[in-house]
Amino acid sequence: MEGMAPIDVWALLAIFVKAAGYAAALVAMGGPLFVSVFRSAPDNVLRFSRKLAASAALLGLVVLVLQFGIRSARISGMGLEGAIDPMMLGLLWDSPLGMAALWRGAGQLLIFAVLIEGKIGLALSLLGALLVAVSYTLVGHSLGDPRWLLAALVTVHLLAGAFWVGALVPLHRAVGLTGGALLLHRFGIIASGTVAVLVLAGLTFAWLMIGSLAELFGTAYGWTFITKLALVMGLLGLAAKNKLRLVPSLASGDSSAPGRLRRLICLEIIGVTLILLATATLTSITTPHVNL
């Protein structure tokens, strides 16, 4: 199919590692956002969110190293030997990938400050989240034209997604705790707006990349985007059920609500995982029409 790179072991490895990198980045960015917005959440939930964000930032640093090796192996065509070849790694470091890695690595290091309670630690971790988001505008499909608009769309899309994804595990932990129902209700209200921004930014970026309905159905990039969009719509359906039915049941004292809500959040996490795999495929082995 037009716009699809050859798929081999290294391409598949690149997809899975990139998906892990996306997950780590979103959870790491989402931690400071969650803590800053929900300061009145139960203390153990906030502590858990801080530790989760720091752990995700650490994973993100490990993934950065792996991605350099995989990229070197794919570009050189030398497999494992190319993954550790100093000359190839040096060339990559001098490319936009190196600059993106510097921004992302600095951001992930700053996110560790979320472990420091207080305004300074939170401010540093929020700055780190912004740096991680901006790092994704320095490589990939966002380097096209109009450059400033594509960069802004990617940054907003990532931060909105991080707010949602980074909250899922802390919310799962909050179910059944005192104040948990109120926290879930507040999250549902705020997430309604952030999800709208997430979807709007993503659709606008995709339209700029694809350009027409004909190209949507005629390229590998278009079909991969359709798959991602279908997964997102399913995830939004789960989130709507969460907000409109299960959270009110939890607030009313329904004894079955905590178990059902935890299962639904687990399904949301699975849905996010599939979306990240689709996104990694989109950016690893397909090329949008505007770049063909």
Backbone as CSV, one residue per row, in Angstrom:
resi,resn,N_x,N_y,N_z,CA_x,CA_y,CA_z,C_x,C_y,C_z
1,MET,0.847,-1.196,0.000,0.000,0.000,0.000,0.885,1.250,0.000
2,GLU,0.430,2.310,-0.676,1.214,3.524,-0.803,1.518,4.130,0.568
3,GLY,2.759,4.542,0.755,3.138,5.231,1.978,3.495,4.325,3.132
4,MET,3.722,3.043,2.878,4.084,2.128,3.961,5.501,1.614,3.761
5,ALA,6.312,1.720,4.828,7.683,1.222,4.774,7.684,-0.294,4.953
6,PRO,8.755,-0.966,4.507,8.845,-2.417,4.715,8.783,-2.760,6.207
7,ILE,8.120,-3.874,6.498,7.971,-4.297,7.896,8.896,-5.483,8.146
8,ASP,9.848,-5.300,9.057,10.725,-6.385,9.465,10.782,-6.412,10.987
9,VAL,11.669,-7.220,11.537,11.760,-7.342,12.994,12.081,-6.005,13.642
10,TRP,12.993,-5.249,13.027,13.384,-3.969,13.608,12.254,-2.956,13.532
11,ALA,11.446,-3.008,12.470,10.300,-2.104,12.369,9.269,-2.419,13.451
12,LEU,9.009,-3.717,13.667,8.071,-4.105,14.719,8.594,-3.704,16.092
13,LEU,9.891,-3.897,16.299,10.492,-3.509,17.576,10.377,-1.996,17.777
14,ALA,10.580,-1.249,16.693,10.461,0.207,16.774,9.055,0.623,17.185
15,ILE,8.032,-0.076,16.650,6.649,0.255,16.978,6.372,0.022,18.461
16,PHE,6.773,-1.146,18.974,6.478,-1.472,20.368,7.256,-0.570,21.330
17,VAL,8.513,-0.290,21.005,9.304,0.580,21.884,8.777,2.013,21.825
18,LYS,8.384,2.471,20.642,7.835,3.822,20.534,6.522,3.929,21.300
19,ALA,5.675,2.885,21.228,4.425,2.884,21.990,4.720,2.961,23.488
20,ALA,5.739,2.214,23.930,6.140,2.283,25.345,6.626,3.680,25.691
21,GLY,7.338,4.312,24.760,7.798,5.680,24.989,6.646,6.659,25.097
22,TYR,5.635,6.496,24.225,4.451,7.343,24.312,3.755,7.169,25.667
23,ALA,3.590,5.912,26.077,2.925,5.637,27.347,3.687,6.269,28.506
24,ALA,5.015,6.087,28.509,5.836,6.655,29.574,5.727,8.177,29.587
25,ALA,5.775,8.789,28.405,5.704,10.246,28.325,4.360,10.767,28.812
26,LEU,3.270,10.123,28.394,1.937,10.589,28.780,1.711,10.461,30.288
27,VAL,2.130,9.334,30.850,1.946,9.143,32.299,2.844,10.097,33.076
28,ALA,4.086,10.281,32.598,5.011,11.198,33.270,4.487,12.635,33.221
29,MET,4.001,13.068,32.054,3.445,14.415,31.934,2.148,14.548,32.721
30,GLY,1.360,13.481,32.717,0.056,13.534,33.361,0.125,13.642,34.876
31,GLY,1.210,13.114,35.481,1.331,13.175,36.935,1.313,14.591,37.481
32,PRO,2.221,15.468,37.020,2.186,16.856,37.490,0.865,17.568,37.177
33,LEU,0.293,17.274,36.005,-0.998,17.889,35.660,-2.083,17.446,36.634
34,PHE,-2.099,16.150,36.962,-3.097,15.616,37.896,-2.934,16.262,39.268
35,VAL,-1.709,16.320,39.753,-1.448,16.883,41.088,-1.817,18.361,41.137
36,SER,-1.533,19.105,40.063,-1.816,20.542,40.066,-3.313,20.837,40.005
37,VAL,-4.062,20.007,39.311,-5.503,20.253,39.154,-6.294,19.713,40.336
38,PHE,-5.872,18.567,40.888,-6.647,17.918,41.952,-5.883,17.923,43.276
39,ARG,-5.545,19.101,43.743,-4.765,19.217,44.982,-5.550,18.754,46.205
40,SER,-6.878,18.744,46.097,-7.707,18.317,47.228,-7.999,16.818,47.190
41,ALA,-7.387,16.086,46.274,-7.586,14.633,46.210,-7.009,13.983,47.469
42,PRO,-7.448,12.761,47.781,-6.878,12.060,48.944,-5.358,12.027,48.889
43,ASP,-4.710,12.219,50.041,-3.247,12.314,50.084,-2.557,11.087,49.492
44,ASN,-3.097,9.894,49.779,-2.439,8.686,49.255,-2.552,8.594,47.735
45,VAL,-3.616,9.159,47.178,-3.761,9.182,45.721,-2.744,10.142,45.106
46,LEU,-2.553,11.302,45.739,-1.575,12.260,45.236,-0.152,11.709,45.339
47,ARG,0.157,11.049,46.450,1.486,10.451,46.589,1.709,9.380,45.532
48,PHE,0.687,8.577,45.297,0.785,7.524,44.289,0.986,8.133,42.903
49,SER,0.272,9.215,42.601,0.388,9.864,41.301,1.795,10.418,41.105
50,ARG,2.377,10.984,42.152,3.747,11.505,42.063,4.742,10.380,41.772
51,LYS,4.625,9.282,42.510,5.546,8.155,42.321,5.372,7.539,40.940
52,LEU,4.129,7.458,40.482,3.862,6.893,39.159,4.498,7.758,38.073
53,ALA,4.380,9.086,38.205,4.955,9.994,37.214,6.474,9.860,37.185
54,ALA,7.097,9.778,38.355,8.561,9.640,38.416,9.007,8.313,37.811
55,SER,8.274,7.245,38.088,8.612,5.935,37.517,8.481,5.958,36.000
56,ALA,7.427,6.632,35.504,7.227,6.740,34.052,8.337,7.557,33.417
57,ALA,8.781,8.612,34.106,9.882,9.428,33.580,11.164,8.604,33.479
58,LEU,11.409,7.747,34.475,12.583,6.871,34.442,12.490,5.900,33.269
59,LEU,11.300,5.322,33.072,11.098,4.432,31.931,11.320,5.176,30.625
60,GLY,10.871,6.420,30.576,11.051,7.214,29.375,12.509,7.426,29.026
61,LEU,13.349,7.610,30.027,14.783,7.771,29.787,15.390,6.492,29.215
62,VAL,14.951,5.344,29.747,15.440,4.058,29.232,15.005,3.869,27.773
63,VAL,13.759,4.229,27.490,13.229,4.082,26.130,13.994,4.964,25.151
64,LEU,14.394,6.157,25.581,15.169,7.041,24.710,16.428,6.348,24.201
65,VAL,17.124,5.669,25.105,18.345,4.955,24.733,18.025,3.842,23.732
66,LEU,16.972,3.075,24.025,16.590,1.979,23.134,16.203,2.490,21.746
67,GLN,15.498,3.616,21.703,15.056,4.145,20.415,16.229,4.567,19.544
68,PHE,17.268,5.104,20.161,18.448,5.480,19.380,19.073,4.254,18.738
69,GLY,19.208,3.191,19.515,19.800,1.975,18.971,18.959,1.378,17.856
70,ILE,17.646,1.327,18.050,16.751,0.760,17.038,16.769,1.603,15.761
71,ARG,16.745,2.918,15.937,16.777,3.806,14.773,18.070,3.616,13.989
72,SER,19.179,3.502,14.721,20.479,3.289,14.077,20.491,1.971,13.304
73,ALA,19.912,0.930,13.897,19.858,-0.373,13.227,19.038,-0.307,11.949
74,ARG,17.910,0.416,11.979,17.033,0.502,10.807,17.666,1.325,9.692
75,ILE,18.280,2.452,10.046,18.866,3.319,9.024,20.088,2.674,8.378
76,SER,20.927,2.064,9.193,22.161,1.471,8.673,21.914,0.187,7.899
77,GLY,20.821,-0.529,8.243,20.555,-1.816,7.621,21.482,-2.911,8.103
78,MET,22.201,-2.628,9.197,23.183,-3.595,9.698,22.676,-4.382,10.901
79,GLY,21.411,-4.212,11.253,20.864,-4.961,12.379,21.503,-4.586,13.698
80,LEU,21.769,-5.596,14.525,22.312,-5.363,15.862,23.648,-4.632,15.813
81,GLU,24.455,-4.945,14.824,25.749,-4.264,14.697,25.555,-2.763,14.485
82,GLY,24.546,-2.430,13.683,24.261,-1.015,13.445,23.696,-0.316,14.660
83,ALA,23.018,-1.074,15.540,22.410,-0.485,16.725,23.435,0.055,17.706
84,ILE,24.665,-0.470,17.632,25.704,-0.035,18.570,26.892,0.587,17.844
85,ASP,26.706,0.892,16.569,27.795,1.472,15.784,27.999,2.940,16.175
86,PRO,29.182,3.310,16.668,29.421,4.682,17.150,29.197,5.744,16.073
87,MET,29.605,5.444,14.839,29.443,6.433,13.776,27.974,6.706,13.486
88,MET,27.159,5.646,13.381,25.731,5.819,13.115,25.045,6.539,14.271
89,LEU,25.395,6.159,15.493,24.798,6.808,16.661,25.175,8.285,16.714
90,GLY,26.416,8.583,16.305,26.847,9.977,16.271,26.076,10.785,15.240
91,LEU,25.836,10.184,14.077,25.046,10.860,13.047,23.627,11.138,13.528
92,LEU,23.043,10.173,14.212,21.697,10.369,14.749,21.685,11.478,15.793
93,TRP,22.728,11.497,16.634,22.778,12.504,17.691,22.877,13.919,17.105
94,ASP,23.537,14.041,15.955,23.675,15.339,15.305,22.450,15.719,14.470
95,SER,21.466,14.821,14.387,20.238,15.069,13.630,19.168,15.650,14.552
96,PRO,17.997,16.002,14.000,16.902,16.478,14.867,16.538,15.490,15.975
97,LEU,16.801,14.193,15.771,16.521,13.215,16.820,17.334,13.504,18.081
98,GLY,18.573,13.951,17.900,19.404,14.277,19.045,18.852,15.458,19.823
99,MET,18.429,16.504,19.122,17.848,17.666,19.793,16.560,17.292,20.525
100,ALA,15.732,16.479,19.868,14.492,16.035,20.515,14.788,15.230,21.774
101,ALA,15.820,14.383,21.698,16.198,13.574,22.859,16.670,14.451,24.012
102,LEU,17.414,15.527,23.693,17.877,16.444,24.738,16.692,17.101,25.445
103,TRP,15.732,17.601,24.675,14.548,18.230,25.262,13.751,17.230,26.083
104,ARG,13.559,16.028,25.518,12.746,15.036,26.219,13.442,14.549,27.481
105,GLY,14.748,14.304,27.369,15.486,13.852,28.538,15.487,14.895,29.644
106,ALA,15.683,16.175,29.268,15.650,17.249,30.262,14.273,17.343,30.910
107,GLY,13.237,17.210,30.089,11.876,17.265,30.627,11.595,16.136,31.599
108,GLN,12.022,14.934,31.242,11.776,13.790,32.118,12.559,13.905,33.414
109,LEU,13.756,14.475,33.367,14.512,14.697,34.594,13.806,15.724,35.486
110,LEU,13.263,16.772,34.865,12.540,17.781,35.646,11.273,17.208,36.270
111,ILE,10.658,16.248,35.603,9.431,15.653,36.134,9.687,14.949,37.459
112,PHE,10.920,14.493,37.704,11.241,13.889,38.997,10.984,14.854,40.153
113,ALA,10.970,16.163,39.870,10.716,17.157,40.911,9.301,17.056,41.470
114,VAL,8.425,16.329,40.785,7.060,16.159,41.302,7.073,15.428,42.637
115,LEU,8.162,14.718,42.923,8.284,14.021,44.205,8.498,14.996,45.359
116,ILE,8.901,16.230,45.035,9.107,17.265,46.051,7.782,17.984,46.283
117,GLU,7.201,17.822,47.431,5.925,18.470,47.713,6.127,19.972,47.853
118,GLY,5.208,20.719,47.328,5.303,22.173,47.375,5.263,22.777,45.986
119,LYS,5.190,24.116,45.946,5.009,24.819,44.678,6.222,24.706,43.758
120,ILE,7.426,24.736,44.340,8.624,24.696,43.491,8.739,23.357,42.767
121,GLY,8.565,22.266,43.516,8.633,20.951,42.895,7.581,20.775,41.817
122,LEU,6.365,21.267,42.090,5.284,21.142,41.116,5.567,21.986,39.886
123,ALA,6.079,23.213,40.095,6.370,24.098,38.962,7.448,23.497,38.065
124,LEU,8.492,22.931,38.670,9.558,22.321,37.876,9.051,21.119,37.090
125,SER,8.202,20.319,37.725,7.675,19.132,37.040,6.728,19.518,35.905
126,LEU,5.962,20.612,36.086,5.095,21.088,35.006,5.920,21.614,33.837
127,LEU,7.026,22.282,34.145,7.935,22.720,33.082,8.491,21.503,32.349
128,GLY,8.831,20.458,33.107,9.309,19.226,32.494,8.278,18.621,31.560
129,ALA,7.004,18.627,31.985,5.934,18.095,31.136,5.848,18.867,29.830
130,LEU,5.988,20.182,29.906,5.940,21.008,28.695,7.107,20.690,27.772
131,LEU,8.302,20.520,28.343,9.476,20.199,27.525,9.314,18.860,26.823
132,VAL,8.768,17.871,27.523,8.543,16.561,26.901,7.571,16.699,25.734
133,ALA,6.480,17.440,25.936,5.498,17.621,24.860,6.126,18.319,23.661
134,VAL,6.888,19.383,23.913,7.507,20.142,22.818,8.539,19.290,22.070
135,SER,9.192,18.361,22.784,10.217,17.528,22.129,9.645,16.743,20.961
136,TYR,8.374,16.406,21.028,7.757,15.637,19.944,7.500,16.499,18.706
137,THR,7.610,17.820,18.845,7.421,18.687,17.682,8.715,18.873,16.904
138,LEU,9.833,18.357,17.431,11.141,18.547,16.805,11.489,17.434,15.826
139,VAL,10.654,16.403,15.747,10.891,15.271,14.847,9.566,14.825,14.242
140,GLY,9.667,13.976,13.229,8.473,13.322,12.699,7.642,14.185,11.778
141,HIS,6.366,13.846,11.705,5.454,14.468,10.749,5.180,15.935,11.055
142,SER,5.439,16.378,12.284,5.153,17.771,12.646,6.169,18.747,12.066
143,LEU,7.203,18.250,11.365,8.205,19.123,10.762,7.744,19.703,9.430
144,GLY,6.530,19.344,8.992,6.018,19.859,7.724,5.515,21.287,7.851
145,ASP,4.783,21.735,6.855,4.209,23.086,6.844,2.691,23.010,6.978
146,PRO,2.073,23.988,7.685,2.676,25.118,8.395,3.325,24.665,9.708
147,ARG,4.616,24.922,9.852,5.406,24.392,10.961,4.847,24.788,12.330
148,TRP,4.548,26.069,12.505,4.109,26.552,13.821,2.767,25.944,14.217
149,LEU,1.873,25.773,13.239,0.555,25.220,13.541,0.664,23.744,13.898
150,LEU,1.438,22.996,13.136,1.607,21.570,13.419,2.242,21.366,14.801
151,ALA,3.247,22.197,15.133,3.896,22.088,16.438,2.913,22.390,17.568
152,ALA,2.101,23.436,17.379,1.119,23.803,18.405,0.085,22.692,18.584
153,LEU,-0.372,22.115,17.473,-1.375,21.047,17.544,-0.823,19.819,18.275
154,VAL,0.432,19.434,17.961,1.035,18.280,18.620,1.191,18.530,20.113
155,THR,1.650,19.722,20.495,1.848,20.047,21.909,0.538,20.002,22.676
156,VAL,-0.481,20.642,22.130,-1.789,20.660,22.799,-2.372,19.260,22.865
157,HIS,-2.263,18.514,21.778,-2.789,17.146,21.715,-2.142,16.264,22.787
158,LEU,-0.823,16.379,22.931,-0.105,15.556,23.899,-0.447,15.941,25.332
159,LEU,-0.524,17.229,25.630,-0.822,17.661,26.996,-2.253,17.279,27.386
160,ALA,-3.190,17.415,26.456,-4.565,17.008,26.742,-4.648,15.502,26.947
161,GLY,-3.925,14.744,26.099,-3.904,13.293,26.257,-3.242,12.881,27.555
162,ALA,-2.184,13.605,27.951,-1.475,13.283,29.195,-2.371,13.491,30.404
163,PHE,-3.185,14.540,30.379,-4.094,14.784,31.498,-5.046,13.605,31.685
164,TRP,-5.536,13.066,30.574,-6.473,11.942,30.636,-5.754,10.647,31.008
165,VAL,-4.720,10.314,30.252,-4.034,9.036,30.456,-3.343,8.984,31.820
166,GLY,-2.719,10.101,32.206,-2.006,10.121,33.475,-2.909,10.000,34.688
167,ALA,-4.205,10.239,34.500,-5.144,10.172,35.626,-5.770,8.791,35.804
168,LEU,-5.678,7.920,34.800,-6.433,6.670,34.839,-6.050,5.778,36.024
169,VAL,-4.759,5.532,36.211,-4.343,4.645,37.303,-4.603,5.280,38.668
170,PRO,-4.293,6.582,38.889,-4.665,7.202,40.166,-6.167,7.156,40.435
171,LEU,-6.986,7.339,39.400,-8.432,7.270,39.597,-8.863,5.852,39.963
172,HIS,-8.233,4.865,39.340,-8.521,3.470,39.688,-8.235,3.249,41.169
173,ARG,-7.176,3.848,41.665,-6.807,3.713,43.067,-7.789,4.450,43.978
174,ALA,-8.360,5.559,43.466,-9.252,6.387,44.275,-10.635,5.782,44.452
175,VAL,-11.019,4.856,43.561,-12.354,4.249,43.651,-12.519,3.564,45.016
176,GLY,-13.581,3.893,45.710,-13.850,3.271,47.004,-13.270,4.023,48.184
177,LEU,-12.367,4.977,47.936,-11.803,5.769,49.031,-12.732,6.913,49.393
178,THR,-12.606,7.423,50.591,-13.359,8.598,50.997,-12.959,9.770,50.113
179,GLY,-13.920,10.399,49.501,-13.645,11.492,48.576,-13.400,11.036,47.157
180,GLY,-13.371,9.709,46.941,-13.108,9.193,45.612,-14.191,9.551,44.612
181,ALA,-15.440,9.470,45.028,-16.554,9.772,44.120,-16.511,11.229,43.679
182,LEU,-16.186,12.122,44.620,-16.092,13.541,44.274,-14.949,13.791,43.297
183,LEU,-13.807,13.123,43.536,-12.665,13.259,42.642,-13.025,12.790,41.236
184,LEU,-13.663,11.636,41.122,-14.046,11.106,39.817,-15.047,12.022,39.119
185,HIS,-15.962,12.605,39.912,-16.942,13.532,39.333,-16.247,14.773,38.792
186,ARG,-15.323,15.335,39.564,-14.590,16.527,39.114,-13.751,16.210,37.882
187,PHE,-13.118,15.044,37.881,-12.318,14.666,36.717,-13.198,14.577,35.476
188,GLY,-14.391,13.982,35.615,-15.287,13.846,34.479,-15.676,15.189,33.887
189,ILE,-15.904,16.178,34.740,-16.284,17.512,34.264,-15.121,18.149,33.495
190,ILE,-13.928,18.118,34.086,-12.760,18.748,33.457,-12.343,17.980,32.210
191,ALA,-12.379,16.647,32.290,-11.957,15.828,31.154,-12.852,16.021,29.940
192,SER,-14.114,16.394,30.154,-15.003,16.642,29.013,-14.427,17.712,28.108
193,GLY,-13.854,18.757,28.713,-13.245,19.823,27.927,-11.915,19.423,27.327
194,THR,-11.074,18.753,28.131,-9.752,18.380,27.632,-9.837,17.342,26.524
195,VAL,-10.802,16.428,26.620,-10.958,15.421,25.570,-11.413,16.072,24.267
196,ALA,-12.284,17.086,24.372,-12.713,17.807,23.176,-11.516,18.473,22.498
197,VAL,-10.624,19.076,23.306,-9.412,19.692,22.768,-8.506,18.630,22.149
198,LEU,-8.372,17.487,22.842,-7.560,16.369,22.356,-8.015,15.919,20.971
199,VAL,-9.307,15.694,20.828,-9.861,15.193,19.567,-9.749,16.245,18.463
200,LEU,-10.081,17.489,18.786,-10.036,18.559,17.784,-8.622,18.766,17.261
201,ALA,-7.636,18.792,18.182,-6.239,18.973,17.759,-5.772,17.798,16.910
202,GLY,-6.149,16.575,17.320,-5.744,15.388,16.564,-6.348,15.343,15.183
203,LEU,-7.633,15.673,15.075,-8.293,15.656,13.769,-7.740,16.732,12.840
204,THR,-7.473,17.910,13.393,-6.913,18.989,12.578,-5.536,18.613,12.046
205,PHE,-4.700,18.041,12.922,-3.365,17.605,12.493,-3.478,16.541,11.401
206,ALA,-4.371,15.565,11.606,-4.525,14.493,10.623,-4.996,15.037,9.276
207,TRP,-5.911,16.001,9.307,-6.413,16.565,8.052,-5.297,17.287,7.295
208,LEU,-4.443,17.999,8.036,-3.322,18.681,7.399,-2.335,17.681,6.795
209,MET,-2.223,16.501,7.424,-1.319,15.472,6.919,-1.903,14.737,5.712
210,ILE,-3.212,14.492,5.749,-3.856,13.651,4.722,-4.325,14.487,3.539
211,GLY,-5.042,15.576,3.812,-5.413,16.521,2.766,-6.744,16.299,2.082
212,SER,-7.213,15.047,1.976,-8.476,14.797,1.292,-9.012,13.424,1.679
213,LEU,-10.299,13.218,1.428,-10.903,11.919,1.721,-10.302,10.824,0.846
214,ALA,-9.942,11.176,-0.384,-9.345,10.182,-1.298,-8.042,9.645,-0.715
215,GLU,-7.233,10.539,-0.157,-5.961,10.116,0.421,-6.175,9.394,1.747
216,LEU,-7.288,9.716,2.426,-7.601,9.022,3.680,-7.773,7.531,3.430
217,PHE,-8.448,7.178,2.332,-8.714,5.777,2.030,-7.716,5.171,1.042
218,GLY,-6.760,5.975,0.581,-5.838,5.478,-0.432,-4.413,5.301,0.024
219,THR,-4.137,5.569,1.308,-2.770,5.436,1.802,-2.744,4.620,3.089
220,ALA,-1.585,4.050,3.387,-1.414,3.308,4.636,-1.589,4.228,5.834
221,TYR,-1.113,5.480,5.688,-1.269,6.460,6.771,-2.756,6.685,7.058
222,GLY,-3.547,6.843,5.988,-4.978,7.083,6.163,-5.684,5.933,6.858
223,TRP,-5.396,4.695,6.440,-6.061,3.544,7.052,-5.614,3.327,8.497
224,THR,-4.359,3.606,8.772,-3.898,3.492,10.159,-4.572,4.548,11.024
225,PHE,-4.750,5.744,10.459,-5.459,6.800,11.192,-6.913,6.414,11.444
226,ILE,-7.561,5.796,10.446,-8.949,5.349,10.632,-9.040,4.348,11.780
227,THR,-8.076,3.426,11.845,-8.044,2.448,12.943,-7.891,3.160,14.280
228,LYS,-6.988,4.124,14.329,-6.782,4.875,15.569,-8.056,5.626,15.951
229,LEU,-8.709,6.244,14.982,-9.926,7.010,15.250,-11.034,6.118,15.792
230,ALA,-11.166,4.906,15.232,-12.173,3.962,15.713,-11.909,3.578,17.172
231,LEU,-10.634,3.365,17.507,-10.274,3.031,18.890,-10.573,4.196,19.819
232,VAL,-10.291,5.416,19.363,-10.569,6.598,20.182,-12.063,6.734,20.441
233,MET,-12.877,6.501,19.421,-14.330,6.607,19.599,-14.834,5.565,20.592
234,GLY,-14.285,4.354,20.522,-14.658,3.343,21.501,-14.261,3.746,22.906
235,LEU,-13.084,4.328,23.035,-12.606,4.774,24.347,-13.484,5.893,24.893
236,LEU,-13.906,6.795,24.027,-14.789,7.871,24.460,-16.129,7.318,24.942
237,GLY,-16.596,6.229,24.312,-17.830,5.591,24.761,-17.683,5.037,26.171
238,LEU,-16.538,4.407,26.448,-16.289,3.897,27.797,-16.221,5.034,28.807
239,ALA,-15.566,6.119,28.427,-15.445,7.265,29.330,-16.809,7.885,29.612
240,ALA,-17.662,7.929,28.595,-19.001,8.489,28.783,-19.822,7.632,29.746
241,LYS,-19.722,6.312,29.605,-20.422,5.416,30.526,-19.916,5.601,31.951
242,ASN,-18.621,5.767,32.067,-17.997,6.017,33.365,-18.610,7.259,34.005
243,LYS,-18.636,8.370,33.263,-19.081,9.655,33.793,-20.583,9.697,34.051
244,LEU,-21.369,9.175,33.129,-22.816,9.354,33.197,-23.543,8.304,34.033
245,ARG,-22.954,7.116,34.174,-23.664,6.048,34.875,-22.949,5.563,36.129
246,LEU,-21.682,5.203,36.005,-21.015,4.541,37.125,-20.592,5.497,38.229
247,VAL,-20.116,6.692,37.881,-19.727,7.650,38.920,-20.937,8.073,39.754
248,PRO,-22.100,8.397,39.149,-23.281,8.679,39.974,-23.692,7.495,40.849
249,SER,-23.548,6.273,40.327,-23.860,5.087,41.131,-22.921,4.984,42.328
250,LEU,-21.660,5.294,42.114,-20.683,5.277,43.206,-21.035,6.314,44.253
251,ALA,-21.423,7.515,43.809,-21.775,8.586,44.742,-23.025,8.259,45.542
252,SER,-23.936,7.492,44.939,-25.183,7.138,45.622,-25.015,5.984,46.600
253,GLY,-23.831,5.368,46.625,-23.576,4.284,47.573,-23.857,2.897,47.037
254,ASP,-24.032,2.748,45.742,-24.265,1.436,45.136,-23.056,0.534,45.413
255,SER,-23.266,-0.570,46.076,-22.158,-1.440,46.489,-21.445,-2.102,45.307
256,SER,-22.129,-2.220,44.187,-21.511,-2.854,43.016,-20.724,-1.867,42.157
257,ALA,-20.901,-0.569,42.441,-20.296,0.454,41.596,-18.765,0.429,41.617
258,PRO,-18.106,0.285,42.783,-16.636,0.306,42.770,-16.022,-0.764,41.868
259,GLY,-16.527,-1.991,41.943,-15.987,-3.059,41.115,-16.206,-2.807,39.642
260,ARG,-17.408,-2.347,39.293,-17.709,-2.082,37.886,-16.872,-0.913,37.365
261,LEU,-16.669,0.088,38.215,-15.899,1.254,37.803,-14.428,0.891,37.602
262,ARG,-13.885,0.078,38.488,-12.487,-0.346,38.328,-12.304,-1.145,37.038
263,ARG,-13.272,-2.033,36.743,-13.175,-2.822,35.507,-13.232,-1.918,34.280
264,LEU,-14.082,-0.892,34.337,-14.209,0.013,33.195,-12.931,0.825,33.004
265,ILE,-12.325,1.258,34.099,-11.067,1.993,33.998,-9.980,1.090,33.416
266,CYS,-9.972,-0.179,33.813,-9.012,-1.137,33.236,-9.221,-1.273,31.731
267,LEU,-10.485,-1.285,31.297,-10.772,-1.342,29.863,-10.281,-0.074,29.163
268,GLU,-10.416,1.077,29.821,-9.903,2.321,29.252,-8.390,2.243,29.073
269,ILE,-7.697,1.667,30.060,-6.239,1.534,29.978,-5.852,0.633,28.802
270,ILE,-6.616,-0.453,28.613,-6.359,-1.337,27.468,-6.604,-0.582,26.158
271,GLY,-7.676,0.194,26.128,-7.975,0.988,24.936,-6.869,1.989,24.627
272,VAL,-6.348,2.649,25.661,-5.252,3.594,25.470,-4.028,2.878,24.911
273,THR,-3.757,1.674,25.427,-2.609,0.891,24.944,-2.736,0.602,23.449
274,LEU,-3.919,0.221,23.009,-4.140,-0.048,21.583,-3.989,1.215,20.742
275,ILE,-4.464,2.337,21.273,-4.330,3.605,20.550,-2.867,3.993,20.408
276,LEU,-2.084,3.781,21.460,-0.668,4.119,21.397,0.070,3.226,20.403
277,LEU,-0.330,1.960,20.315,0.264,1.068,19.317,-0.088,1.545,17.905
278,ALA,-1.336,1.978,17.712,-1.743,2.503,16.403,-0.974,3.775,16.070
279,THR,-0.777,4.626,17.070,-0.038,5.870,16.857,1.421,5.577,16.525
280,ALA,2.012,4.622,17.230,3.402,4.242,16.954,3.543,3.679,15.547
281,THR,2.557,2.913,15.110,2.560,2.386,13.737,2.461,3.539,12.747
282,LEU,1.573,4.494,13.057,1.342,5.648,12.193,2.631,6.430,11.958
283,THR,3.446,6.574,13.011,4.646,7.414,12.928,5.921,6.631,12.619
284,SER,5.833,5.304,12.588,7.034,4.490,12.378,7.141,3.913,10.970
285,ILE,6.033,3.457,10.408,6.126,2.768,9.115,5.195,3.330,8.047
286,THR,4.479,4.421,8.339,3.634,5.037,7.316,4.063,6.483,7.099
287,THR,3.790,6.983,5.914,4.123,8.356,5.553,2.870,9.067,5.084
288,PRO,2.561,10.243,5.658,1.366,10.979,5.220,1.502,11.468,3.786
289,HIS,0.358,11.714,3.156,0.330,12.102,1.745,1.190,13.328,1.475
290,VAL,1.188,14.299,2.407,1.917,15.548,2.151,3.421,15.311,2.083
291,ASN,3.904,14.192,2.624,5.338,13.910,2.617,5.736,12.885,1.560
292,LEU,4.774,12.395,0.784,5.094,11.402,-0.245,5.739,12.073,-1.476
